[in-house]
Structure formats: structure tokens, C-alpha cells
Amino acid sequence: MIEIKDKDGLREIADKLKYVKDCRIDGQSFYFHLYAGLLNKQIFSYATYKDGQMKGCLVLSLGKDLSPDEILYLVFVWTDKRYSKLWKEYVEFTEKKAKELGVNRILINTKRNPKVIERKLGKYGYEAKYTIFEKEMN
């Protein structure tokens, strides 16, 4: 896994949004978000390559809440279906990065089915703790 610090690498990560089912995030907006985060040292992007092809990527964001504890957000993970073991590697790497940054909490927000995410992350000690209420304004 390598840290991505160039525009082309960030563009390649943003392009992986097209593989996310029902994704409502615009790829160009995501790219600009990644680039701005790189510049202000708040977003960390990583990728795994084999034979010159990206097989997975991980995007983390460092932030604070009102408590004012620092939080490491797992923003985006994509893995090629043939490389599903990368999930475990990315989870372990995220925890290592949190310790390196002195962060006590890792948060993951998702619109996917919570049971799917819990099955995927529960085996690594993650549990659902917060509830988010939303009202879409039309």
C-alpha cells in the first residue's frame, strides 16, 4: 500500500466511485475534496497496486468533534472483488494510523445497509454506536 500524493493518483481514486452502487457523490467534487485535504494535511489517501493496476484504495480524514477529541474518519474504501482480503489490511492500517496520529476514535459513515457494514466490520471490533436522523428537503 502506498500513500497517494499526486493529482493523477487522486483522480484514479475518485474514478472508483463509479463502482459504488447507488453512489450520489460526484467524482469531480470528490477529487477536489481529496486534493484540498491533501494540501491541508487532513485527508490521507492510499492505494494498493498489482501489475500497475489499482486493486484497492482507502481514504481517511482527520477531524475533531465538539468534545474536542480528534477523530479519524474512514471516508472511502474500494477493493477489486478479486482482492477481498484487502479489507482486513485496510482496517488494520486504519487502526495503526489512528494510533500514529494519537486518535482515540475511528468513525465510519455510510448509506449502505447497516447490517452489511456490521457483518463486514463487526469481526474487527467495530460496532454501531450512533444514530443519524435525516430529513431531505425538496
C-alpha positions in Angstrom: 0.0 0.0 0.0 1.3 3.4 -0.9 0.2 6.9 0.1 -1.2 8.8 -2.9 0.1 12.4 -3.1 -0.3 13.3 -6.7 -3.2 14.5 -8.8 -3.3 11.5 -11.1 -3.5 9.1 -8.2 -6.3 11.1 -6.5 -8.1 11.2 -9.8 -7.8 7.4 -10.1 -9.3 7.0 -6.6 -12.2 9.4 -7.4 -12.9 7.4 -10.5 -13.6 4.3 -8.3 -16.9 6.0 -7.2 -18.4 4.6 -10.4 -18.1 1.1 -8.8 -20.1 2.1 -5.8 -23.8 1.0 -6.0 -26.2 4.0 -5.9 -23.4 6.4 -5.3 -24.6 10.0 -5.3 -21.2 11.6 -4.9 -19.9 13.4 -7.9 -16.4 12.2 -8.9 -15.1 15.6 -9.7 -16.2 17.0 -6.4 -14.7 14.1 -4.6 -11.4 14.6 -6.5 -11.3 18.3 -5.4 -12.2 17.2 -1.8 -9.3 14.8 -1.8 -6.9 17.3 -3.3 -7.9 20.1 -0.8 -7.5 17.6 2.1 -4.1 16.6 0.8 -3.0 20.2 0.8 -4.3 20.9 4.3 -3.0 17.6 5.7 -6.4 16.4 6.8 -7.1 13.7 4.2 -4.8 10.7 3.7 -5.3 8.6 0.6 -3.7 5.2 0.0 -3.8 2.6 -2.8 -2.7 -0.9 -3.5 -1.4 -1.8 -6.9 -0.6 -5.1 -8.7 0.9 -5.2 -12.2 0.3 -1.4 -12.5 -3.4 -1.7 -11.8 -5.2 -0.3 -8.7 -6.7 -3.2 -6.7 -7.9 -1.2 -3.8 -7.9 2.3 -2.2 -8.5 3.8 1.2 -9.3 7.4 2.1 -9.0 8.6 5.7 -9.9 12.1 7.1 -8.7 13.6 10.3 -11.2 15.8 12.1 -12.5 16.9 15.5 -15.8 16.9 17.2 -17.2 19.2 19.8 -15.7 17.2 22.7 -12.9 18.2 21.1 -11.4 14.8 20.5 -9.7 14.1 17.3 -11.4 11.5 15.1 -10.2 9.5 12.2 -13.0 9.1 9.6 -12.9 6.2 7.2 -14.2 8.1 4.2 -13.9 5.7 1.3 -12.8 2.1 0.7 -12.8 0.4 -2.6 -11.4 -3.1 -3.4 -11.4 -5.1 -6.5 -13.7 -8.1 -5.8 -10.8 -10.5 -6.5 -8.8 -8.9 -3.7 -11.3 -9.0 -0.8 -8.6 -9.7 1.7 -7.6 -6.0 1.3 -10.5 -5.1 3.6 -8.7 -6.6 6.5 -5.4 -5.0 5.5 -7.2 -1.6 5.3 -8.9 -2.0 8.6 -5.7 -2.9 10.3 -3.9 0.0 8.6 -6.6 2.5 9.7 -6.2 1.4 13.3 -2.4 1.8 13.0 -2.8 5.2 11.5 -5.2 6.2 14.3 -2.5 5.3 16.9 0.2 7.1 15.0 -2.0 10.3 15.0 -3.0 9.9 18.6 -6.6 9.5 17.7 -9.0 7.6 20.1 -11.9 7.1 17.8 -12.5 5.8 14.2 -15.8 6.7 12.7 -17.4 5.3 9.5 -20.5 7.0 7.9 -22.3 5.1 5.2 -25.6 5.0 3.4 -25.3 1.3 2.8 -27.4 -1.3 4.7 -26.1 -1.1 8.3 -26.3 -4.9 8.7 -23.9 -5.4 5.7 -21.4 -3.0 7.2 -21.8 -4.6 10.6 -21.1 -8.0 9.2 -18.0 -6.7 7.4 -16.6 -4.7 10.2 -18.0 -6.4 13.3 -15.4 -9.1 13.2 -12.7 -6.4 13.7 -14.3 -5.0 16.8 -16.4 -2.2 15.2 -19.9 -1.7 16.4 -22.8 0.7 15.6 -22.9 3.4 18.3 -24.6 6.4 16.8 -27.9 7.0 15.0 -28.2 9.7 12.4 -31.6 11.3 11.6 -32.0 12.9 8.3 -34.7 14.9 6.5 -34.2 15.6 2.9 -35.6 19.0 1.8 -37.0 19.1 -1.7 
